[in-house]
Amino acid sequence: MILSFNKFLTEGKNTHLEHIEDEIFNEGSTGVENAIRFLDEVINMLSGSSKSAVDLTTKWDGAPAVFCGINPENGKFFVGTKSVFNKRSPKINYTNDDIDANHGGDLAKKLKAALKFLPELGIKTVLQGDLMFTSDSTFSMDVDGEKQLAFRPNTITYAFPEDSDNAKEVKRAKLGVVFHTRYTGGDMASMKASFDPQVRTLRKSKNVWYRDADFKDESGNATMTSDEQSYAEDLLNDIKAQFSNTSAFIDEVTGFAKLIPMVKIYVNDMVKSGSVSGSTRGLVGFVTQKYSEAIDSVKTEVTKASKRAELQEVVRYLNSNREYLDEVFELHESITDLKIFLVRKLEKIDSIGTFIQTENGLKSTAPEGFVAVDRVSNKALKLVDRLEFSRSNFTVAKNWVK
């Protein structure tokens, strides 16, 4: 089975992707409907349906994100980070002097390597990808007695057997990048993103190891059995039932502008502590702590009083709607449970070794996750095991500078 990546344009730039379960807080009932449609289509896809309205890519854990190609405004080749799309003072680098002026540290070094070697690919548009390695960042390691050539751009360590063709290409290359997005348009400000980088049109170069992020299951290992399909559909039906009981309140709570940003921070805080089970009680404690810290940090009594009033308003609302909000958190967890079940199936593809650093050394892990793109809503959402990857991403030291 090959899950092909159909082509379409999305509005705006691909600079941030949301977790599928967080759509409940981002878009209210519309977000939950999107999540349900995504999950339903991924179930169809993994059950062998050729009519799925969702395409999948593998999420590579590269860093930094690199934007490169031809600026349509002047025809010049450039490299940069997402700051190339800044509305004010975009940081577009055409020369090493530009890089020195706009960036520093290890990031500047990586961008200079990109500026030197990526033009060899003959890029005609603008591409976005994740930088995986430069020639000085690969290393050898032993995995179960087998020598592997490895690189760790961010949190996950990737490894190929040293005698494999991939390892030989990596060893020869000056940098590696996984492209996942292509931009087209008459100027940088109005460019639209397509999740089809068209790497097949690029020239080969011994100095650049590159590939796209398309999810390919040529072995069929990710295909669900009939029992697994039934289990997934039962979980989805439970989500639909929960949603029917909470949809009105979901739209009410997502309209509370002061609350939702703190809910999302609370969810990330839970992930850091190893949990995906939110509750109104936990949120009240979290909000109280954050407001108390904010109150202590300001000097004027007028501002302190204003923040105390805000805290009272938020806590009063939470306590008076405790039952409904707990149901929202239960729905959030149910979406997470089905997502994790599907991610486990997608992880069956084993095209490259992936490892994560622990206090006891490297251990085998799954890829960072996957990106589902819905052709109906023109949305892209992350399917990531946050307890496995996101928590590690919060805690593992990075070897690059933003």
Secondary structure, DSSP 8 states (H G I E B T S, - for coil): -B------EESS--S--EEGGGHHHHSHHHHHHHHHHHHHHHHHHHTT-S--SEEEEEE---SSEEEEEE-TTT--EEEE-GGGG-SSS---BSSHHHHHHH--HHHHHHHHHHHHHGGGG---SEEEEEEEEETTS-EEEEETTEEEEEE-SSSEEEEEETTSHHHHHHHH-SEEEEEEEEEESSSGGG-EEES---GGGS---TTEEEEE-B-B-TT-TT---HHHHHHHHHHHHHHHHHHHHHHHHHHHHHT-TTTHHHHHHHHHHHHHTT-----HHHHHHHHHHHHHHHHHH---HHHHHHHHHHHHHHHHHHHHTHHHHHHHHHHHHHHHHHHHHHHHHHTT--SSEEEEEETTEEEE---SEEEEEETTTTEEEEE--IIIIIHHHHHS--SS--
